[in-house]
Amino acid sequence: MLEHPRYIDGGGRAPPEDVGVLTGFENFLEAMVDPDHEERDAVKLWCGMLFESEIPDEDTIRTCMAKLARRRTLGKAALAKTRNQIN
């Protein structure tokens, strides 16, 4: 049994922060893939990188999952210590 969730696979990249609701993400993707899109330069500048929607950012996901796992482990240890002090 796993003690905490693990990242196994991804189906694509999550939208960048503050891109907006679904329509905002759709507009963002349109601008990123169309070299002639009127907002392409502004979107690329705002995003700060080339956004490849099909490739999940697995390194970031694994780093975040590892931090969650560590916090969970520390929290469980603190709870056990507190319970031992009470008993």
HELIX and SHEET records of a PDB file:
HELIX    1   1 LEU A   22  VAL A   33  1                                  12    
HELIX    2   2 ARG A   40  CYS A   47  1                                   8    
HELIX    3   3 GLU A   58  ILE A   86  1                                  29    
END                                                                             
